[in-house]
Amino acid sequence: MSVTRRKRVATKPTRASQLRRVESKVKRGVIKAGRGPVRGE
């Protein structure tokens, strides 16, 4: 006999978790923006 698991109920992300996500995305964007060919000359 196997037990069927309940479906996970999706909940709205908390404001703190949303801010954490955006901050990490911004940091990543700054790192990527710094890459590329060397400008000058």
Summary of the structure (lengths in Angstrom):
residues: 41
radius of gyration: 20.6
end to end distance: 73.6
largest distance: 73.6
contacts: 41
relative contact order: 0.09
helix: 46%
strand: 0%
